Amino acid sequence: MPEFVPLAEQIVDAILESEPGVASLAGDHRFDDRLPDLSPGGVAARVSMLRDAADALSGIDPDTFGEEDQVDHAILAAVVERGLFELTDVREHEWNPLEHNP
C-alpha cells in the first residue's frame, strides 16, 4: 500500500537515528559519528517518537495491504512495541552500566 511505505521508511529512519549502534549493525553508517542519547531528555524523546510510531501504525489497517507489506507492518509494529517496553518497563539504561559503554 503506497501510504504505508513512506510511513515505514520514516519510522525506520527515526529508529536508526535514535539507535546509532543498531543502524551501524544494519549497514546504515549515516549515524556512525553519534552515540545514543541516554539522558532523561533523550530517553523521553525516544519514547515519544516510538509512541507516535505505534499510534501511526495502529491507525493503518494492514488487511488492505499485500502479503509483503502485512509482514513488514507486523515486524515494524513489533520493533516499536519492543522499544517502548525496553525503555519504559525494563529501563536498562537506568541500572545497567554497560548500556553507557560505547
ABEGO torsion letter per residue (X at the ends): XAAAAAAAAAAAAAAAAABAAAAAAAGBAAAAABBBBABAAAAAAAAAAAAAAAAAAAABBAAABBAAAAAAAAAAAAAAAAAAAAAAAAGAAAABAAAABX
